[in-house]
């Protein structure tokens, strides 16, 4: 029914998809969190000026979904107060 070439292609395709998902989870998400932490520091330094900005909402969302990062949690709480 299925040829050996087709099965190998499907296996390689699934391995490639797994690699892309793992890369985004273990590399892109931590970099995104670091970016949000840096931006949150700048927002808190300048006060309420960026409150209606799309960047504020984006940083707020990223910090709210960051896992196992105490700095991100503290910054999210500070942003929540000025929101």
C-alpha positions, 0 to 999 in steps of 0.5 A: 500500500505505502512505499518505503520512500513515502513512509521515510518522507512522512517520518522526516516531515514529522521530525522536521515539524517537531524540530520547528516546534521545539525551536520556537518553544525553547529559543524563540519564546525565551528571546521574546520574554527577554525582549518584553522584560527590556521593554517593560523596564523602559515603559516603567521608567517613562511612566504612563505615556505608553499605556495606550500603545500596542507595544504596551499591550504586547509586552503586558501579554508576553509577561503575563504568559511567561513561565518560571520567570520571577522578574517577568512576574514582578514587571507584569504586576507593576504594569498591571498597576499602571494599566 
